[in-house]
Amino acid sequence: MSIVQAIGLTKTFGAITAVGQLNLEVQEGEIFALVGPDGAGKTTALRLLTGLMDPTAGSAFVAGRDVAKHPNQVKDHIGYMAQRFGLYADLTVEENMAFYADLFGIVGPERVELSARLLKMTRLEPFGKRQAGKLSGGMKQKLALMCTLLHKPRVLFLDEPTNGVDPVSRRDFWAILYQLVGDGLTVFMTTAYLDEAERANRVAFLHLGKLIRCDTPDVLRRGLADGCYRVVSENLRETRGILEQQTGVVAVQPSGTDLHVFIDEKITSPDTLQAVTPFRFERVLPSLEDVFVNLVRHQEAGRAA
């Protein structure tokens, strides 16, 4: 069952189209990742879906409610966590939670039980008396998440929640998300980290405000039209330069200490390319980063043509 839906969702700023004709559906109980580089339109899309920004055209629905027509009803069902830490730095962890509980009208035993459960889940129990401004980046994100969850939303919208967070805190954050989804929550998140998007149930690639592909990470990685090969060479820079000039080579990009080369296998093959520059090759399953870069290159080539 779809709990978030965008139909032709569009936002323009003068001559600039930040989000153009966005169509997507998010199923209840999944982690959905909207992925793209800075400037792709991810934050704008999130604000349109949460009613923080009015669309130029199109519609958005959350929990069966039209976001533009029934914003207050939608707010009852969603939690939104922005990129920047937006809590009160001079208040303690417990005081921030109490403040947001007051805003949501959560009182009595429910407030005590819920606050205790969230503190335990995020492992912030020992830091309840610490001022929010003195928390680490990862702890601040956990605190923001707790305050967002206090009114028990059905859909959690997260705007690049682990941006600038250390790897250990990022891992902890994802463990919390999996636990929340296990309890029935739906998570819609934006991220620029392709390796992080691998952990989502489904991934949507956004480029220049346009949705270019949406599916599970496995289908995206296995559905690439071009062959992906790992290339090992004694002189990677020279090999890359030569391969990029060859017919049938779609893209060549660094991957660790090697190269990944994408080939239109109707036109050429690694064996053929070895005649112009020596290298060892192995067919590999592309990463999501490989897939995104490849799709963008094809889109740009089509636009240029």
N, C-alpha and C positions, 0 to 999 in steps of 0.2 A: 504493500500500500504506500502510495506517495504521500509524504508529509511536507515536502518542500517542492514547489514547482515554479518554473519561470517559463513564460510564453512570450516570445518576441521581445524580451526585456531590453530596453534601449535607454541610454543616457548620453546626451550630448551637451557639450559646453561650447556654445558658439559653433565654430566649424569643426571642432574636435569631437569625435565619437569615442567616449571612454568605454562604453559597453554597447555592442551592436547586435540586435536580434538574438539575444541569448535564450536558448531553449534547453532546459534540463529538468530532470526529476530526481529527487532523493528519496530513497525508500526508508521507511520507519525502521530504526534499530541498526543503521549502518553508519560507518565513518566515511564521509565523502570529502575528498580533497580537491579544491580548485587550485590548480598549479599554473604558475607563470612567472616571468621575471618582473622586476620593478617596472611599473608603468603599463602592465598588461591589462589592468582594469579589475583586479581581484577585489580590492577594498571597495571600489565603487559598486561592484556586483553585490558584495555582502551588505552594504548599506541599503541598496535597493530592496534586497530580500527581507531586511529587518525593519523596513519602514523609516529608516533614518534619512532617506533621500527619496524624493519623488521621481518617478521615471519620466522620460520624455515620451516614451511609447511602450506598449506591452503591459503585461500583468505579472504579478507575483502572488503566490498563494502559500501560506504556511498553516499547517493543521486544518486545512479546509477553509481558511478565511482569506479573503482578498486583502492583501497588505495595505493597499491604498485606501480601500473603502472602510476597513475595520481595523485600524492600527492599534487601538486599545485592546481589542480582543486578541490580536496577534501577540502583543507584548506579554500577555498573561501566560503564553505558551513557550516563550523563547528566553534564552539567556544570551547575552552578547558580551564578548570580551574583546576590547580593542587592542591594537598593537602596543600602545603606550600604557604604562602603568598608571591607572587613573584613581587609585585609592589615596587615603590621607596619610602622608608620610609621618606626621607627628602623632598619629594615633597608633596604639598597639594592634597586634593581630586580632586580639579578642575585641578591642574597641571598634575596629573596622567592621568585624562581623556583626557586632551588636547594632551598629549604625545601619547597616544594610538590612538586618532583620527588622528593625523598626520601620524602614522604608517599605518593606514588603508586608508589614503587618503580622509578622510571625512572633508569637508570644507563648508564654507558658511552657509546659513540658515538651511540646513539639520543638520549640526553639532550643531548649537545652539539649535534647536528644540529637537534633540535626546538627547543631554546632559541634558537639562532641564527635559525632560520626565523621564529619568532614575533616576535622582536625586530625583524627586518627588515620583516615584514608590518605591524607596528604603528608602525614608524618610531621606535622607542624605543632603537635602537642607541646613539645618542650619550649616552643618559641612564642607562646601565647601572650606573654608580657613584653615582648620585644616590639619596639616601634617599627612600623612598616618601612620607613626610610632607611633603616639599618639592616634590612634583610638583603640577602644575595639576590641576583637576578632571577634565579630559578625559584627561590622562595617567594618572591614578589608575584611571579606568575601563578604559583599555587594558591596564594592568598586571593588574588583576583579571581581565580577559578572558583574558590570556595564561596566568595561573595556572590558570584554569578549563579551558583547552584542553590542558594538558600531558598528560593521560592519554588524549587522543584520543576524546572522547565522541561518540556517535552523535547525541544530542539536546542542544542547548544551551538551558537555561532562563534567561531574563534578566528580572529584575524592575525595570521602569522604568530601563533602563540609561543613558539620556541625560538623566535628570532633573537639572536644574541645570547641564547642560553647555553650553558656548558653541556657537554655530551651526557654526563651523569644525570643532571637535572632533566635533560630532554628525555632520557630513557624513563625516568620516574614519572614524568608528565604523561608519556604514552601509556605507561602501566595504569595510571589513573583513568585515562580515557577508555581503555579496554574494559576496566571494571565498570565504568559508568554505562557503556554500551551493553554490557552484560546485564545490567539492571534495567535495560529498556530505553535508555536515552539515545537520541539521534545526534550525531556530531557532524556539523558542516564547518570545514576549516579551509583557510587559505594558507598557502605556503610557497616559498620560492625554493625549498629544499626538495630536490627530486628523490634523493635517497629516503627522505622522510615520507614522501607520498607513497612509497612502496608498501607502507604499513596500513594504508587505507583500504577499505573494501572496494571502492571505485574511485577513479581519478579522472578529472576533466582538465584538459589542456586549454589554457586561454592565452591568446597571442593578439596583441593590438586590439583588445576588446572583443575578439571573435573566438568562439568555441571551435577548436579544430579537431578534437577527438575526445570521446568519453567512453571508458570501459574499465574493467578490472585491470590491475597491474599486469597480471599474467597474460591476458588477452592482448593488451597493448604491446607487450614485449614480444609475443609470438606472432603478432599480426603485421609486423613491418614488411612492406612490399620488397624492400631492398635487402640483399644479403649483408650480414654484419660479420666482419672478420677482424680478429686480433692480429696485428702485424708487428713482428719483431725484426729490427734492422740494426746494423752496426752504425748507421748514420741516419737517425730518425728525421732530422731536419731536412736533409737532402731527399730522403725517400718520400717524405710528405710533400715536398715541393714538386717532385716529379709526378707522384700519383694524382695530385690535384689537377694536373694538366691533361690527364688521360680521359678519353671518351668512355662513358659508362661509369665513371667514378662519381658518385653523388656527393660524398663528403669524406674528409679525412680529419680526425680530431684526436688530440691526446687522450690517453686513458692510462693513468698511472705512469709507468715507465715505458709503455708501449703506445701503439696507435690503434684506433678503431677505424676501419675503412668500410664505407657503405658503397655497395656495388649494384648497379642495375644488371642483374644476371642474364637478361635477354640480350645485352650488348657486349659484356666482357666477363672475365673471370680472373681470380687470383693467379692462376697458372699463366694466363696471357700477360698479365701485368708484370710478372716476374721477368719477362723478357726486356723490360725497359729499366728496371731497378731491382737488385736482389733483395729478397726478404723472406722470412719464414712466416707462414700464416696458419691460422686456426679459426674455423667458423665458431662463433660464440653467440649466446643469447644476449641481445642488447639490454642495457640498463634503461630505466625510464628516462634518464637524461639523454641517452643515445636516441631514444624514440622521439623525444620532444624536439631535439635539434634537427633530426632528420625530417620530421613533419614540417617544421618551420622552413627549412631549406626548400622543400618541395612547394610550399605555399608561396614563398617569395619568388621562386623560379616561375611558377604559374602566373603570378602577378606581373612579372617582368615580360613574360611572353605575350 
